[in-house]
Every structure is written in C-alpha cells, then in structure tokens.
Amino acid sequence: MLYRLCTRPFTICSVENTPPSVYIIHHQNLKGPLTIMGWFDKPVLPWVLSPFCQRKPCFRQYYDYTLTKRFRFSKPLAAISAFLLSFFVPALMKSMGAIPVFRGSKAILQTFYLSIRTLLKGETLLICPDIAYTDTNPNIGEMYNGFLHLEKYYFRKTGRHLPFIPLHIDPETNCIYEGNGVCFTTKNFHQEKPGVYERIKQEFSRLESS
C-alpha cells in the first residue's frame, strides 16, 4: 500500500500462465521485486537472502555492508539504522511469506525444500537471479542458473515440468509484461539445463524489445 502511494500505477500485460510456476524478474537494485510485490495482479512469494529473514543476521548485513560500505553511513548512524531495520525487515519478510535463500551454504537445500513445498500447494514463486543485482538497466543481464534446479525436485515429486516465466518492467510505458512460460521437455535435467537458460534469456529479450 505504501509503495503504491509513492509510485505511478502499472498496467499488467499478462498471458495465460497457470500456477504453480516460478516468475523471474530483473532485480534493478530492488526496483524489480518492489514493483512486482506492489503492482502485480497475482500473489507471489519471493526468494530473499537469508540474512534479511532473521534479526541478528539482518543487523550484521545492514551494519557490516549495506549501510557502511554501500551507502557510506557513519558507524553510529549505521548502527542505529541497522538496529531499527533488523526488527522491521524480518517481520516484513515473514508477512510476505518470503523464502530464505542460503547462498553458498549446504542450507540451500532448505531453500529448495521450502520452495517445493510452496509449489506443491499451488502457489507461485518470485526469483531475482541477477549476477549484477545493483544494475539499474531495465534489461536483464547474466543470471545465476541455480534456481533451475527447482525443476529437478518438482518433477521428481509430481512428474510434471515447472514453468519459468520472465517478467519485464517497462519504465517508459509503466507496464509489467508477463512472458510465456519456459519449461523443460525431458527427464534429462543436466543435458537440457543450458538450453532452458538460453530460452529464458530469449524470452526476456522478446519482452524487452516489444
């Protein structure tokens, strides 16, 4: 609600995609997920880095990196701000049903477990897989491809392929364009994975040039 009060309305240009599915959005230094959570017309549960989901790790993330190194806050101001944010942000993540992403840890299996459980309920995920997540260019660049492993676990549970759906935010028209779902077509995950990644990139390119 607060985000909507501070931004212009977005028009949704959707196609016929049915849940459960995985939406993929360009992070754009937080603009992407904020816009989707605020204006998209379908409920989504976002993947969020695990430090933002617990109070103490959240404080360390903001104090040790975000506020002091990225935004150059003085240490006293960073400490006060990080302390306040460490209560608000994890509570917000919980209210959104965010799924913590334990990057670079064996606990990443917990991320996939929670994600598959969510998908099996018929719900939809939102993932920002950008490598350069602070890039504010409206067109997406290279992505981490680890999120594609969701297909392997989902297919193992259901025998069905999982749709990966690009979303593109057009700042000129204030439209959110929903792409066509990209799916695996065989059981051979590792052989097909590079091709699926390229098809997702091609679908992003189609949306970005439309």
N, C-alpha and C positions, 0 to 999 in steps of 0.2 A: 504494500500500500504506500509506504513512504517513498519507495523508488518510483512508483507511478506518478506521485505528486511532483517529483523533481525532473521527470523526463517527458518527452513528447510521446504520444501513443504510437504503437507499432501495429501495422497491418500484418496478419498472418496469411501467407500463401502456402496452403497445405496440399498434400496429395493423400491418396488413400493408403495410409500405413496403419496397421493394427498392432496393438501391444500383445505380448511383451516385445520390447525392442530396446535398442541402445542408440540414443541420439548423440551425435558428435558435434561439438561446437568449438570454434576458434576462441581461445581464452581472451586475447586482446587486453592483457593486463587487468583482468577482472570484468571488463565490459561485457564480454560474451555471456558468461554464466549469469551475471546480474540481469541482463536484458531478457534472457530466456526465463529465469525464475520470476521476473516481474511481469512479462507480457505474453509469454507463450500460452496458447489456449489448451494445452494438455498437461496434466500433472507429471512431473519428472522428479526423480530422486538423484541428487548429484553425487559424484565421486569427489571427495575433498581430502586434501593431505591430512594425515592423521594428527599432526600437532594441533590443528585447529579444532579438534574434537574433544580435547581434554584440557583442563585448566592449566596445570603446571607446564606441560609441553607448549601450550599456546603462549604463555607468558614468555618462555625462553625463545620461541620463534620470533615473536614481535620485538623483544628486547635485544636479542643477540644478532638479529639480521634485519628484519623488515624496517623497523623504526630507526635503528642506529646506522646501519650500513646503506640501506636503500634510500631512506628519506633524510638521513643526516640529522636526526634529532639529537639534542644534547642528552647525556645519560640520565640526568634527573627527570627531564620531561619524558624521555622514552620509558623510564621505569614506571612513572605514574600512568602513562597512556597504556602501556602493556598490562599493567595490573588491572585496569578497568576493562580492557578488551578481553582479558583472559576469563572474565566472568560472562561477558555478553556474547562473545563469538561462539564458544562451545554450546551455550544454550540455544543460540540461533541455529547451529548445525543440527542439534538434536531435534528442534522443532520442524526442520525441513526433511528429516529422515535421511540425512547425509550418510553416505557410506565411507568410512575412513580408508584412505589408501596408504598402506605401509610400504612406501617406496624403499627399495634397497634392503629389504629385510625378509626373512622367512615368513614373517607375519603377513606378507602379501597374500598368502593362501587364505587368510581370514577375510581379506577384501573380496576375493573370488567367492568364498563360501557365502558371505552375506549378499553378494550381488546375485548369485544364482538363486538363493532363497527368495530374494525380491522378485526376480523374473518369473519364478515358478508361481508366484501369487498373481501374475498377470500385470505387474507394474513395469514402469519404464525407467531406464537409467539415463543420466546426462553425464557425458565424459568430455573433458578438455585435455586432449593428449599432446598439446603443443610442446615441442622441444624448447622453442623460444617463446615462453608464455608472456613475456613483457612486450612482445612485438605488437604495436598498435595498428599495423597494416590491416585493412579489412579482409584481405585474402590470407588464407591459412598457409603456413609453410610446412616444413617437415614435421612429422609426428612420431612419438613413441608408438610402437605397434603391439605392446604387451596386452592392451585391452582386448585384442582379437582372441586371446586365449579363453575369453568367456564362451566363445563358440564351442570349444572343445568340451568344457564342463556341461554346457547347456545341452549339447547334442547327446552327451553320454546319459543325461537324465531323462531326456524327452524323445530322442530320436528325430528331432526337428532342428532345422537350421535357424540361427538367430539373425534377425535383420539389424544391420548397422546403417543408421540414417544420418547423413550430413545435414546440418542446419547452417544457413548463411544469413548474416545480418547485413543489410544494405543501408549504409548511413545516409545515402542520398535520397532514397525513396521512403526511408523508415519502414521497411518491410523485413519480415523474417521469412526466408524461403526454406521450405522443407523439401529435401531431396527424396529421391527414390531409395528404398532400402536396398542395401548391398548384402548378399548372402553367400556363404559357402554353398557349393553344389555337390560335394562328395564327402566321403568319410576321411579322406586323406588330408588332415589338417595342415601338417607341416609342408606338404607339397603345394597346397593351394593358398597358403597364407600370404606369400608375396603378391600373388595376383589379386587377392581381395583388397590388400592395402592399396594397390595401384588403382583399382576400380573405385575405391572410396575417394582417392585423390582426384580421379577424373570427374566424379560426381560433384565434388567441391568446385572444380574448375568450370563445370557446366553452370552451376548456380551463380558463381561469381561473375560470369560473362553474360548472364541473362538480363 
